Amino acid sequence: MVNETMLGELFNLGGTMLLNQQGFDLWADGYDQTVQLSEENQQYPFAGYKDILNKIFNEVMQVKASTVLDIGFGTGVLTAKLYEQGHMIYGFDFSSKMMAIAQEKMPQANLLEWDLSNGLPATLMNKQYDAIVSTYALHHFTDEQKVTYITQLLQQLTPNGKILIGDVAFQTREQLEQCRQDSKGYWDDDEFYFVHEELKTSLQDRCQLQFYPISHCGGVLVISNCTEVDR
């Protein structure tokens, strides 16, 4: 059994350095192992990780040979599976080392090295996507920045397209605060986690938003443009 001290050391590696490229590159080799460690022990932040990816995978698979944009694809754990199923993969990540790992898994994928804080690369904005996916990347944005970013992403969807976000996420602010208390010693105060109730209020009238809780600290947000009936 892994104790909190060990988890704290691992997530400090991923937490204090995550917002710079060198930190991501240093973490790349052990990234998937770190995720597995947290998931197996049902610990924040990656409890429910595989189920979260499975939920997104199954959502994307509803459209055959779809066009998928992955924001912050990391080592390509999710999109490599979609790539194998014949989906056309576009994506960006600002770690050159993680990008190299992902590109090896998906030789024909259209992957770019890009800092997501700069918005969308111009070369990707002239396309529309059946699915825009992001796992454990957008929590680096403040709540206000998330709203702005999601609003921009909605414009890049096909008429029936979806934004699928898997991340540390909670139904209510109270649940987030409880998880913070339960995870003392390795909670990352530099990250801003999703709260469904608050995000839904901020995006009201702009889109349809559903939240699927997967674990005590993670879930999937499914976002799509409003139809005329919804307006």
Secondary structure as a PSIPRED ss2 file (coil, helix, strand):
# PSIPRED VFORMAT (PSIPRED V4.0)

   1 M C   1.000  0.000  0.000
   2 V C   1.000  0.000  0.000
   3 N C   1.000  0.000  0.000
   4 E H   0.000  1.000  0.000
   5 T H   0.000  1.000  0.000
   6 M H   0.000  1.000  0.000
   7 L H   0.000  1.000  0.000
   8 G H   0.000  1.000  0.000
   9 E H   0.000  1.000  0.000
  10 L H   0.000  1.000  0.000
  11 F H   0.000  1.000  0.000
  12 N H   0.000  1.000  0.000
  13 L H   0.000  1.000  0.000
  14 G H   0.000  1.000  0.000
  15 G H   0.000  1.000  0.000
  16 T C   1.000  0.000  0.000
  17 M C   1.000  0.000  0.000
  18 L C   1.000  0.000  0.000
  19 L C   1.000  0.000  0.000
  20 N C   1.000  0.000  0.000
  21 Q H   0.000  1.000  0.000
  22 Q H   0.000  1.000  0.000
  23 G H   0.000  1.000  0.000
  24 F H   0.000  1.000  0.000
  25 D H   0.000  1.000  0.000
  26 L H   0.000  1.000  0.000
  27 W H   0.000  1.000  0.000
  28 A H   0.000  1.000  0.000
  29 D H   0.000  1.000  0.000
  30 G H   0.000  1.000  0.000
  31 Y H   0.000  1.000  0.000
  32 D H   0.000  1.000  0.000
  33 Q H   0.000  1.000  0.000
  34 T H   0.000  1.000  0.000
  35 V H   0.000  1.000  0.000
  36 Q H   0.000  1.000  0.000
  37 L H   0.000  1.000  0.000
  38 S H   0.000  1.000  0.000
  39 E H   0.000  1.000  0.000
  40 E H   0.000  1.000  0.000
  41 N C   1.000  0.000  0.000
  42 Q C   1.000  0.000  0.000
  43 Q C   1.000  0.000  0.000
  44 Y C   1.000  0.000  0.000
  45 P C   1.000  0.000  0.000
  46 F C   1.000  0.000  0.000
  47 A C   1.000  0.000  0.000
  48 G C   1.000  0.000  0.000
  49 Y H   0.000  1.000  0.000
  50 K H   0.000  1.000  0.000
  51 D H   0.000  1.000  0.000
  52 I H   0.000  1.000  0.000
  53 L H   0.000  1.000  0.000
  54 N H   0.000  1.000  0.000
  55 K H   0.000  1.000  0.000
  56 I H   0.000  1.000  0.000
  57 F H   0.000  1.000  0.000
  58 N H   0.000  1.000  0.000
  59 E H   0.000  1.000  0.000
  60 V H   0.000  1.000  0.000
  61 M C   1.000  0.000  0.000
  62 Q C   1.000  0.000  0.000
  63 V C   1.000  0.000  0.000
  64 K C   1.000  0.000  0.000
  65 A C   1.000  0.000  0.000
  66 S C   1.000  0.000  0.000
  67 T E   0.000  0.000  1.000
  68 V E   0.000  0.000  1.000
  69 L E   0.000  0.000  1.000
  70 D E   0.000  0.000  1.000
  71 I E   0.000  0.000  1.000
  72 G C   1.000  0.000  0.000
  73 F C   1.000  0.000  0.000
  74 G C   1.000  0.000  0.000
  75 T C   1.000  0.000  0.000
  76 G C   1.000  0.000  0.000
  77 V H   0.000  1.000  0.000
  78 L H   0.000  1.000  0.000
  79 T H   0.000  1.000  0.000
  80 A H   0.000  1.000  0.000
  81 K H   0.000  1.000  0.000
  82 L H   0.000  1.000  0.000
  83 Y H   0.000  1.000  0.000
  84 E H   0.000  1.000  0.000
  85 Q C   1.000  0.000  0.000
  86 G C   1.000  0.000  0.000
  87 H C   1.000  0.000  0.000
  88 M E   0.000  0.000  1.000
  89 I E   0.000  0.000  1.000
  90 Y E   0.000  0.000  1.000
  91 G E   0.000  0.000  1.000
  92 F E   0.000  0.000  1.000
  93 D E   0.000  0.000  1.000
  94 F C   1.000  0.000  0.000
  95 S C   1.000  0.000  0.000
  96 S H   0.000  1.000  0.000
  97 K H   0.000  1.000  0.000
  98 M H   0.000  1.000  0.000
  99 M H   0.000  1.000  0.000
 100 A H   0.000  1.000  0.000
 101 I H   0.000  1.000  0.000
 102 A H   0.000  1.000  0.000
 103 Q H   0.000  1.000  0.000
 104 E H   0.000  1.000  0.000
 105 K H   0.000  1.000  0.000
 106 M C   1.000  0.000  0.000
 107 P C   1.000  0.000  0.000
 108 Q C   1.000  0.000  0.000
 109 A C   1.000  0.000  0.000
 110 N E   0.000  0.000  1.000
 111 L E   0.000  0.000  1.000
 112 L E   0.000  0.000  1.000
 113 E E   0.000  0.000  1.000
 114 W C   1.000  0.000  0.000
 115 D C   1.000  0.000  0.000
 116 L H   0.000  1.000  0.000
 117 S H   0.000  1.000  0.000
 118 N H   0.000  1.000  0.000
 119 G C   1.000  0.000  0.000
 120 L C   1.000  0.000  0.000
 121 P C   1.000  0.000  0.000
 122 A H   0.000  1.000  0.000
 123 T H   0.000  1.000  0.000
 124 L H   0.000  1.000  0.000
 125 M C   1.000  0.000  0.000
 126 N C   1.000  0.000  0.000
 127 K C   1.000  0.000  0.000
 128 Q C   1.000  0.000  0.000
 129 Y E   0.000  0.000  1.000
 130 D E   0.000  0.000  1.000
 131 A E   0.000  0.000  1.000
 132 I E   0.000  0.000  1.000
 133 V E   0.000  0.000  1.000
 134 S E   0.000  0.000  1.000
 135 T E   0.000  0.000  1.000
 136 Y C   1.000  0.000  0.000
 137 A C   1.000  0.000  0.000
 138 L H   0.000  1.000  0.000
 139 H H   0.000  1.000  0.000
 140 H H   0.000  1.000  0.000
 141 F C   1.000  0.000  0.000
 142 T C   1.000  0.000  0.000
 143 D H   0.000  1.000  0.000
 144 E H   0.000  1.000  0.000
 145 Q H   0.000  1.000  0.000
 146 K H   0.000  1.000  0.000
 147 V H   0.000  1.000  0.000
 148 T H   0.000  1.000  0.000
 149 Y H   0.000  1.000  0.000
 150 I H   0.000  1.000  0.000
 151 T H   0.000  1.000  0.000
 152 Q H   0.000  1.000  0.000
 153 L H   0.000  1.000  0.000
 154 L H   0.000  1.000  0.000
 155 Q C   1.000  0.000  0.000
 156 Q C   1.000  0.000  0.000
 157 L E   0.000  0.000  1.000
 158 T E   0.000  0.000  1.000
 159 P E   0.000  0.000  1.000
 160 N E   0.000  0.000  1.000
 161 G E   0.000  0.000  1.000
 162 K E   0.000  0.000  1.000
 163 I E   0.000  0.000  1.000
 164 L E   0.000  0.000  1.000
 165 I E   0.000  0.000  1.000
 166 G E   0.000  0.000  1.000
 167 D E   0.000  0.000  1.000
 168 V E   0.000  0.000  1.000
 169 A E   0.000  0.000  1.000
 170 F E   0.000  0.000  1.000
 171 Q C   1.000  0.000  0.000
 172 T C   1.000  0.000  0.000
 173 R H   0.000  1.000  0.000
 174 E H   0.000  1.000  0.000
 175 Q H   0.000  1.000  0.000
 176 L H   0.000  1.000  0.000
 177 E H   0.000  1.000  0.000
 178 Q H   0.000  1.000  0.000
 179 C H   0.000  1.000  0.000
 180 R H   0.000  1.000  0.000
 181 Q H   0.000  1.000  0.000
 182 D H   0.000  1.000  0.000
 183 S C   1.000  0.000  0.000
 184 K C   1.000  0.000  0.000
 185 G C   1.000  0.000  0.000
 186 Y C   1.000  0.000  0.000
 187 W C   1.000  0.000  0.000
 188 D C   1.000  0.000  0.000
 189 D C   1.000  0.000  0.000
 190 D C   1.000  0.000  0.000
 191 E C   1.000  0.000  0.000
 192 F C   1.000  0.000  0.000
 193 Y C   1.000  0.000  0.000
 194 F E   0.000  0.000  1.000
 195 V E   0.000  0.000  1.000
 196 H H   0.000  1.000  0.000
 197 E H   0.000  1.000  0.000
 198 E H   0.000  1.000  0.000
 199 L H   0.000  1.000  0.000
 200 K H   0.000  1.000  0.000
 201 T H   0.000  1.000  0.000
 202 S H   0.000  1.000  0.000
 203 L C   1.000  0.000  0.000
 204 Q C   1.000  0.000  0.000
 205 D C   1.000  0.000  0.000
 206 R C   1.000  0.000  0.000
 207 C E   0.000  0.000  1.000
 208 Q E   0.000  0.000  1.000
 209 L E   0.000  0.000  1.000
 210 Q E   0.000  0.000  1.000
 211 F E   0.000  0.000  1.000
 212 Y E   0.000  0.000  1.000
 213 P E   0.000  0.000  1.000
 214 I C   1.000  0.000  0.000
 215 S C   1.000  0.000  0.000
 216 H C   1.000  0.000  0.000
 217 C C   1.000  0.000  0.000
 218 G E   0.000  0.000  1.000
 219 G E   0.000  0.000  1.000
 220 V E   0.000  0.000  1.000
 221 L E   0.000  0.000  1.000
 222 V E   0.000  0.000  1.000
 223 I E   0.000  0.000  1.000
 224 S E   0.000  0.000  1.000
 225 N E   0.000  0.000  1.000
 226 C C   1.000  0.000  0.000
 227 T C   1.000  0.000  0.000
 228 E C   1.000  0.000  0.000
 229 V C   1.000  0.000  0.000
 230 D C   1.000  0.000  0.000
 231 R C   1.000  0.000  0.000
